[in-house]
């Protein structure tokens, strides 16, 4: 939910500092997710405009919903399970 709130606040015109204050996060977190979303947005729009449903789905599942690889226990839920909630 936090990621979505960051992206939505950015879409409303808030800058990273405003987003950080509003959501109680640090400015670097706001900057990180905002920049990630911009990178994904191009691929999402391109796939959607081309009518490439498979590419659009892959981008959503593999990029937007998936967490970056990191140390620790494996994820408990798959992106598909998260979407069904």
C-alpha distance (Angstrom), angle and dihedral (degrees) to the residues before:
residue distance angle dihedral
X1 . . .
X2 3.79 . .
X3 3.80 92.2 .
X4 3.79 91.5 51.7
X5 3.79 91.4 48.6
X6 3.80 90.7 51.9
X7 3.81 92.5 50.7
X8 3.81 93.1 45.1
X9 3.81 92.4 48.9
X10 3.81 89.5 50.3
X11 3.80 90.1 50.0
X12 3.80 88.3 53.9
X13 3.80 88.7 57.7
X14 3.80 101.6 -100.1
X15 3.80 117.4 146.0
X16 3.81 123.7 -133.3
X17 3.81 93.8 -93.9
X18 3.81 92.2 50.9
X19 3.80 91.5 46.8
X20 3.80 91.4 49.5
X21 3.80 93.0 50.6
X22 3.80 93.7 43.8
X23 3.81 94.6 49.4
X24 3.79 99.0 34.4
X25 3.81 94.4 -118.0
X26 3.78 132.6 119.6
X27 3.79 121.0 -91.3
X28 3.81 92.5 -115.8
X29 3.83 90.9 59.8
X30 3.80 90.3 51.9
X31 3.81 90.7 48.5
X32 3.80 93.0 48.0
X33 3.80 96.5 52.3
X34 3.75 93.3 40.2
X35 3.82 91.4 54.4
X36 3.81 91.9 45.3
X37 3.79 90.7 52.1
X38 3.81 91.9 50.8
X39 3.80 89.8 54.0
X40 3.80 91.9 49.3
X41 3.79 95.0 42.8
X42 3.80 93.4 66.8
X43 3.79 92.1 52.3
X44 3.82 92.6 44.9
X45 3.81 94.1 49.7
X46 3.79 92.2 45.3
X47 3.82 93.0 51.2
X48 3.80 92.1 44.6
X49 3.80 94.2 49.4
X50 3.80 90.9 48.5
X51 3.80 90.6 50.1
X52 3.80 90.1 -122.4
X53 3.78 99.7 153.6
X54 3.80 94.1 173.7
X55 3.82 92.9 51.5
X56 3.79 90.8 46.0
X57 3.80 91.7 50.9
X58 3.81 92.2 47.3
X59 3.79 91.9 50.6
X60 3.79 91.6 50.5
X61 3.81 94.8 45.8
X62 3.80 99.7 38.4
X63 3.79 101.9 34.5
X64 3.77 114.1 17.7
X65 3.81 100.7 37.7
X66 3.79 99.9 29.1
X67 3.77 121.3 89.1
X68 3.78 121.4 -129.6
X69 3.80 115.1 -97.4
X70 3.79 112.6 -91.7
X71 3.77 141.8 156.6
X72 3.78 119.8 -82.1
X73 3.76 137.9 53.4
X74 3.81 118.4 -14.3
X75 3.80 119.2 -101.3
X76 3.78 115.5 -78.1
X77 3.82 96.1 -146.7
X78 3.80 131.2 41.7
X79 3.83 119.3 -131.7
X80 3.81 88.0 -107.6
X81 3.80 91.1 56.9
X82 3.79 90.8 49.0
X83 3.83 90.3 52.7
X84 3.80 92.2 52.3
X85 3.80 94.1 57.1
